[in-house]
Amino acid sequence: MKNSTGNMSELPDISILKCMQCGICSGSCPSGRFMELNIRTLIKKSASGRPVLDEDELWMCTTCYSCQERCPRQIKIVDWLLSVRSKAVHEGNIKPEHKQVIKNLLDTGHAVPINQENIEKRERLGLSSLPSTVVKDDGALKDVKNLLKSCGFDTIINEDQI
Amino acid sequence: MRKIALFFGCLIPNRYPGIEMATNLCLATLDIDFAELESASCCPAPGVFRSFDEMTWLTIAARNLALAEKMDRDILTVCNGCFGSLNEASSRLDNSNRKNKELRLQVNKHLEKIGLEYNGTVKVRHIIEFLSQEFGSDKISELVTHPLKVNVAVHYGCHMVKPTEKIKGDSAENPVFFDLLVEATGANSISYPDKNQCCGAGGGVRAGLHDRSIQMVEHKLKMIRSKEIDCIVDACPFCHMQFDSGQYEINNTQNQNYKIPVLHYTQLLALSLGYGPEDVGIDQNVIKNNELE
């Protein structure tokens, strides 16, 4: 992952400069019980103007919203973290597993596409072999692909790298 | 009650189709006017795609909302992730303020390229909230023909109740509405430590940091196993996959013997309405348990 800079302490709707470092967020964080994520210190680091876009901790959040619900300063912590992630991704900081999820959406319109095993499970239940989604409707899949292109989503990953 | 466009997303039709079948059977038995949202795509998944690019996430969500709007129906989701994404998108693109309308204009610039427009009128419901609000546990219990004598570990999952800024449930810290619906089937909801803790799958963690994600679900499973419990009941296919295939992975890598059956609420409800376990794909889980099959 390449080095990144960028001040993420004040976003259009979120300011982490209100943070008083009380630690309710990190005390409430289930990821913090099992991983290195310390959301309080991540916020402190970003609020003091230091770069956070390279931090692996960004990707340890399950977006459970416990911190955001309990923050006494009502800082939208998860929304902030998602914005920081997005900035990181646009600077090329993205895991190979997440590139694969992007590729799935670009190719099939689904994050998790159908496979033969599940076609057979559907048939055993008496369901149609394919669900009534974009997978069964070429025109709709083309629409989704056009929207993804219109938003520039295909440029986030370099498909040669997958 | 507005008519329903049923939205299954990715994991239900493509990994746990038994939940699709169970949902269809339950809604038909409850005489709800529903039609599947045809030609839908991924919601798109909030933890990953919203992390990657917000406008893409919002635009693809808006396409799904616009398809439901054309049908003049509200969206019913059966997955916490789909609910999280579509509810958040709907609340940002509705007509409640000027900022939302301005954002909708930007989204509609993309949608017009495929001949669609979203006017901000679709509400998004979650099956548990929907059954709780529109029927209530007393009414559901009157419809039950085969009361289930099982002890259940209820798992709400995060995005059914949080963020409370966008979701008005009974409580984010100690919700009860799902437990009441589970008990309406005759089952007992058994309390267990860290009941409201995350399963560990969301936010791209299951894909990106898989081993750590499994550590998180292992903790939940340990807490559940510490009680006399017959099965886990969830409200989301991603939590469902994490509990079900998570047990298989833990058994294979750590010489454990977890075999707790995992049911989505619609599967539990279908059993209590008289359908068989194989009708709703409970035998198609990774973790097998003959007592419930």
Chai-1 contact restraints between the chains, C-beta under 6 A:
chainA,res_idxA,chainB,res_idxB,connection_type,confidence,min_distance_angstrom,max_distance_angstrom,comment,restraint_id
A,P30,B,Q197,contact,1.0,0.0,6.0,A-B,restraint_1
A,P30,B,C198,contact,1.0,0.0,6.0,A-B,restraint_2
A,F34,B,R212,contact,1.0,0.0,6.0,A-B,restraint_3
A,F34,B,Q215,contact,1.0,0.0,6.0,A-B,restraint_4
A,F34,B,M216,contact,1.0,0.0,6.0,A-B,restraint_5
A,M35,B,R212,contact,1.0,0.0,6.0,A-B,restraint_6
A,W59,B,G208,contact,1.0,0.0,6.0,A-B,restraint_7
A,C61,B,G203,contact,1.0,0.0,6.0,A-B,restraint_8
A,T62,B,C198,contact,1.0,0.0,6.0,A-B,restraint_9
A,T62,B,G202,contact,1.0,0.0,6.0,A-B,restraint_10
A,T62,B,G203,contact,1.0,0.0,6.0,A-B,restraint_11
A,T62,B,V205,contact,1.0,0.0,6.0,A-B,restraint_12
A,T63,B,G47,contact,1.0,0.0,6.0,A-B,restraint_13
A,T63,B,G202,contact,1.0,0.0,6.0,A-B,restraint_14
A,T63,B,G203,contact,1.0,0.0,6.0,A-B,restraint_15
A,C64,B,C158,contact,1.0,0.0,6.0,A-B,restraint_16
A,C64,B,C198,contact,1.0,0.0,6.0,A-B,restraint_17
A,Y65,B,C158,contact,1.0,0.0,6.0,A-B,restraint_18
A,Y65,B,K162,contact,1.0,0.0,6.0,A-B,restraint_19
A,Y65,B,P163,contact,1.0,0.0,6.0,A-B,restraint_20
A,Q68,B,P163,contact,1.0,0.0,6.0,A-B,restraint_21
A,E69,B,K162,contact,1.0,0.0,6.0,A-B,restraint_22
A,E69,B,A172,contact,1.0,0.0,6.0,A-B,restraint_23
A,L82,B,R50,contact,1.0,0.0,6.0,A-B,restraint_24
A,L82,B,S51,contact,1.0,0.0,6.0,A-B,restraint_25
A,R85,B,S51,contact,1.0,0.0,6.0,A-B,restraint_26
A,V89,B,F52,contact,1.0,0.0,6.0,A-B,restraint_27
A,K95,B,G208,contact,1.0,0.0,6.0,A-B,restraint_28
A,E97,B,A207,contact,1.0,0.0,6.0,A-B,restraint_29
A,E97,B,G208,contact,1.0,0.0,6.0,A-B,restraint_30
A,H98,B,G204,contact,1.0,0.0,6.0,A-B,restraint_31
A,H98,B,G208,contact,1.0,0.0,6.0,A-B,restraint_32
A,V101,B,V48,contact,1.0,0.0,6.0,A-B,restraint_33
A,V101,B,A207,contact,1.0,0.0,6.0,A-B,restraint_34
A,L105,B,C42,contact,1.0,0.0,6.0,A-B,restraint_35
A,G109,B,S41,contact,1.0,0.0,6.0,A-B,restraint_36
A,H110,B,C10,contact,1.0,0.0,6.0,A-B,restraint_37
A,H110,B,C42,contact,1.0,0.0,6.0,A-B,restraint_38
A,A111,B,C10,contact,1.0,0.0,6.0,A-B,restraint_39
A,A111,B,C42,contact,1.0,0.0,6.0,A-B,restraint_40
A,A111,B,A45,contact,1.0,0.0,6.0,A-B,restraint_41
A,V112,B,C10,contact,1.0,0.0,6.0,A-B,restraint_42
A,V112,B,L11,contact,1.0,0.0,6.0,A-B,restraint_43
A,V112,B,N14,contact,1.0,0.0,6.0,A-B,restraint_44
A,I114,B,N14,contact,1.0,0.0,6.0,A-B,restraint_45
A,N118,B,N14,contact,1.0,0.0,6.0,A-B,restraint_46
A,K121,B,P17,contact,1.0,0.0,6.0,A-B,restraint_47
A,K121,B,Q284,contact,1.0,0.0,6.0,A-B,restraint_48
A,R122,B,P17,contact,1.0,0.0,6.0,A-B,restraint_49
A,L125,B,P17,contact,1.0,0.0,6.0,A-B,restraint_50
A,L125,B,M21,contact,1.0,0.0,6.0,A-B,restraint_51
A,L125,B,G281,contact,1.0,0.0,6.0,A-B,restraint_52
A,L127,B,P17,contact,1.0,0.0,6.0,A-B,restraint_53
A,P131,B,P13,contact,1.0,0.0,6.0,A-B,restraint_54
A,S132,B,E36,contact,1.0,0.0,6.0,A-B,restraint_55
A,S132,B,E38,contact,1.0,0.0,6.0,A-B,restraint_56
A,T133,B,A40,contact,1.0,0.0,6.0,A-B,restraint_57
A,V134,B,S39,contact,1.0,0.0,6.0,A-B,restraint_58
A,V134,B,S41,contact,1.0,0.0,6.0,A-B,restraint_59
A,D137,B,S39,contact,1.0,0.0,6.0,A-B,restraint_60
A,A140,B,S39,contact,1.0,0.0,6.0,A-B,restraint_61
A,D143,B,I114,contact,1.0,0.0,6.0,A-B,restraint_62
A,V144,B,S41,contact,1.0,0.0,6.0,A-B,restraint_63
A,N146,B,K113,contact,1.0,0.0,6.0,A-B,restraint_64
A,N146,B,I114,contact,1.0,0.0,6.0,A-B,restraint_65
A,L147,B,T59,contact,1.0,0.0,6.0,A-B,restraint_66
A,L147,B,H110,contact,1.0,0.0,6.0,A-B,restraint_67
A,S150,B,H110,contact,1.0,0.0,6.0,A-B,restraint_68
A,S150,B,K113,contact,1.0,0.0,6.0,A-B,restraint_69
A,C151,B,M55,contact,1.0,0.0,6.0,A-B,restraint_70
A,C151,B,T56,contact,1.0,0.0,6.0,A-B,restraint_71
A,C151,B,T59,contact,1.0,0.0,6.0,A-B,restraint_72
A,F153,B,D53,contact,1.0,0.0,6.0,A-B,restraint_73
A,F153,B,T56,contact,1.0,0.0,6.0,A-B,restraint_74
